[in-house]
């Protein structure tokens, strides 16, 4: 159990930052919070001390101060970091817990060091439930910096869910790889459910998914979520096929090519995700035009060809009962 009066601040009280603040209060931490929006009343009720200006962090926390950032990757991180450079004192530490690019984190650590500040990049996983009840943290930073924030991270992590992954940049690179693996797993599970839905007889998909969460080789939190959501929503029929993402895994695919490391599953999962958003389907139109040009294949649906597609599946082996 940490020192019950050990204080720190969180800038960005959205889904992850807000739930981490609540968990920290449960564990006896004094927590200051700042956000551009009006904070959720539950944070105030839990004792999170809301500040209206970042300068209050310096006034209300004794040095050495620790400030976690849970803001959107990109310019927002630099904007908050620039503000904190004018507020904090030498020896204070800024922790970027969002999904920033690891190369940016290396540069931010260098700039923070020039201002006399410590900087750590900490990938945070586990979703809303993890933030509230015990997250998985992947930390990057110097040994000195990590030693200072490690008690907080260990207290807010699920058992075994903390690692000092390496030097500056390593935390966010590790989280980026984690997210790439996640994309590949999501794609495989999604394709598996699609196969279940297309079997020639009606399957008890809800029960199958539930069974897979108990003792199967592929049991996992993602399969559990699939089973829960499928049951709660009565299947897939009312779910839009459009999938949004914030683009971080695109960075990983580019990094992989630069590193000469083949990642075909991760890369294909990103492509499939992008395909879900293509309402125009211009790529399909272009292919149809070329196929029409070289083989006089029809433009649009054709019942005769569709019939051939169905009967061609029934070969001497694959068509057996």
N, C-alpha and C positions, 0 to 999 in steps of 0.2 A: 504494500500500500504506500503510495507516495506521501510526502509531507502534505498534510491537509491544507496548508496555506500556500503551497507552491503555485504561483500565479503564471498565467500566460495569456496571450491575446489571439483571437481569430478574426481575420479580416475576410469577410465573405461568409454569410450565414445562411446559405442556400441549403440544398438537400444534404450534402456531405458535411460542410462546415457547421451547419446548425445542429445536426445530429451528433457530431463529435463534441460540440459544446455541451449538449445535454448529457452525454455519457461522462464527460469530464466532471461536470457538476455532481453527478451521481457518485463519482469516485473521490470527491472531496477537494477538487481543484477550484481555486478562484479563477474565473474566466472573464476576460473582457471581450466584448464582441463589437464589430463594426460592419455595417452594410449600407449600400446606397439606398436600399428599400427599407420600409418599416419592418422591424423584426417580428417574427411570429410571437404572439403573446406567450406561448409555452416557454420560450427562452427566458423571457423576463420572469415568468412565474417560477422557473427553475433556479433563478438567482444569477443568470448571466448578466453582467454589468455592461449595458449598452453605452458606447461612446459615440458622440456625434462627429468628432474630429479626431484624426489620427494623433494629433499632438497630445491628446489626453492620455494616450498609452504611456508616453514618457512621464507624464505627471503622476499617473496612478499606479505604475509598476516600478518597483525598485530594480536597479541594475543587478546582474545582467538580465536583460529582458529577452523573452522569446515571443516571436510573432509568427503565427501560421497564416499562410495565404491559401484560401480556397476560392479563387476567382478564375474566370475563363482564361485559357491559355492564350498567349500572344500579347498584344499591346497593353491589355489590362494589368498583366503582371508587372510590366515595366513601369506603368504609370504609378501603381501602388508602391513599388520598390523605390522609385524616385522620391515619392513623398516621404517614405520611411527614412531615407538617407538624410533628409533634413530634420527628422524628428528624433531618431534613435542616437545613442551614444556608442562610442567605440566599445567593442566587446559584446554588444547585443547581437541577437541571431534572428535572421529571417528564414522561415521554412516554407518553401513552395510545395504545397501538397496536391496541387492540381495536375492536369495532364499536359504539362509543358513539354516542348521538344528538348531532348537531352543536350543537344548542342547549344541551345539558348541558355540552359541551366549552367553549363560550364562557363559561358561568358558572364552570366549574372553573378556567379560566384567570384569571378575575377574582379568585376566592378565593385561588388560588395566589400571584398577584401581591401580594395583601394580606399574605401570609405571607413575602414576599420571595423566592418561588420562581418559576422559569420553568416554563411548561407548554406542551406542544405536543400537538396531536391528529394522529396519523399513521395514516391508513388503510393497511392492509397486505393485499396481494393476491398470488395466485400459489399458494395452497394449500400443502400440506406440502412439495411439491417446491421451490416457490419459497422457502419459509422456509429450507430446507436448502441450496439451491444458488444462490439469487439471487432476491429478492422484488421486488415493485413497491410503492413507497411513495409516498403522497400526503400531504404534510405541511401542516399549518396552524399558524400561530403568528407571533409578531412576528419581524421580520428578525433581531434580536439573538439570540433564542432559537434560531431555526432555524440560524443561522450556527454555533452551538456544537455542535449535534447532526448537522449535515449530513455531516461526514466519516464518522461511523458509518453513517448511512443510505446514503450513496453506496457505501461498502465492502460493505454487505450487500445492495445492490440488484443486479438483473441489469442488463446494459448498457442505458442509456437508461431504466431503470425507476424513476427518482426525479424528483419534482417538488415544489417549494414552491408549493402550489396557491393560497395566499393567507393572510389573517390568521386569528386564532383561530377555530376552527369549520370552516374551509374544507377541512381534510384529511378530517374525518369526513363532511362534506356530499358531497365528491367521491366518497368511497368508497361512500356511500349511493346516489348516482346510478349508480355502477359496478355495484352489486349489483342495482339495478333493471333495468339493461340486461341483466345476466346472466340474470335471471329471464325476460325477454322472449325471449332467445336460446334458453334451455333449453326454453321452451314451444314455440317454433317448430320446433326440432329434434325434440322429442318428438312433435309432431303429424305431422311429416314421416315419422318412423319408423312411426307408426300407419298412415299412408296406404300405405306400402310393405307393411306386414303385411296390409292388407285388400285388396290388388289381387286381381283375379279369378283370376290364375294365381300359382303360387308363385314368388316372386322370390328371387334370391340376395342377400338383404339384407346379409349379412356382407361380401360383395364390393363391393356398392354403397357401403356406408359407408366401406370402405377406399379405394375409388376417389375418393370425395369429399375425402379428406384430401390428395390429390395434384393440385394445379393448379386445382381447382374454385373458383368464386367464393365459395362458402360454407366453404371450408377454414378450420379454426380449431382451437384446442386442445380446445374442447368437442366438436366433431365427431370429433376424434382419440380423446377419451375414450369417446365413444359407440361408435366402432368397436372399440376395445380391449375394453370391457366386454361388448359384444354377442358378440364372439368368445369371450372367456374364459368367459362364462356360458351359451353355447349358445343365445342368444336371450333373449326376455323372459318366457318361460313361468313361471319359478320366482321372479320378482321381485315382492314385494308392491307393490300400487298405492298404498299409504299413503305420503305425502311429508311429512316433518317440516321445519320451519324455525324460526328464532328470532324472526321477526317484524319484523326491521328494515325490510324493504321496505314494510311497512304504514305506517311513518313517512313514507316517501317519497311514497306515494300521498296521504296526508293533507297533506303539505307542498305537493305539486303543486296540490291543490285550493285551499289557502290562497293560493298564488302565482298562481292563475289560469292555470296551464300544463297543457294537456291531455296526459295520458299514458295513452291507452286501452290500448296493448299491455301496458305494465307493470302497470296496474291489473287487466286481465283475467288476466294470468299469476298474480297473487296470488289472485284468485278461484278460478281453476282448481286451484291448489295446495290451497286450503282445501277444495274439493270432494272432493279425493282422500281426505280424512280423515273424510268424512261417512258413516260406516257405516250410520247410520239412514236417510239419504236422505229426511228429512222434507219437504224442499223438493219432491222429486219426488212424494211422496204428496199434498202440497197441490195441486200442479198437476194431478195425475190426478183429484182430487176436483172441481176446478173444471171441467176438460174434460168430466167425466162429467155435471156439472150443466148446462152450456150446450149440449152436443152429444151427450149419451148415449154418449160415448166409453168404451170398456171400462176396467175397473179391472184392471190386470195384463196379461200377454201375451195376444195374440189372433192366431191363425194366419192368419185371413182378412185382417186389416189388415196384418200383416207381409208377406203375399203381395202386397198392393197396393203396399206401400212398395218392394218389390223390382222389380215390373213397371213402376212409375211412373218408374223411372230410365231406362227404355229408350225415350226420345223419338226423334223422327225424326233427330236429330243425335247425341245422346249414346249412342244404342244401336247405332251403326254399328260394325262390326268394324274 
